[in-house]
Amino acid sequence: MNERIKELWEQALEEFKAENKYATIIVPNPLQEKFAELIVQECAEVCYDHSRAAGGVDTDFGYGYKDCGNDIKRNFGVEE
């Protein structure tokens, strides 16, 4: 699991345990990791959509949105 996604997973577990003392906790599996990666991809895609709407990388706004999408993916270690 990507390091940042793993950190967020552990944070979620801790918060869940604090709020639900008697609940059963399910251990992460490859499906959960894939789900997290797809969410990251979707967030980056929103930035890419804004980039295209702003005129693409030939404009300052378009380039900024594309750069933001790339930063989101890089932050979570998600590749194309």
Secondary structure, 3 states (H helix, E strand, C coil): CCHHHHHHHHHHHHHHHHHCCCCCCCCCCHHHHHHHHHHHHHHHHHHHHHHHHCCHHHCHHHHHHHHHHHHHHHHCCCCC
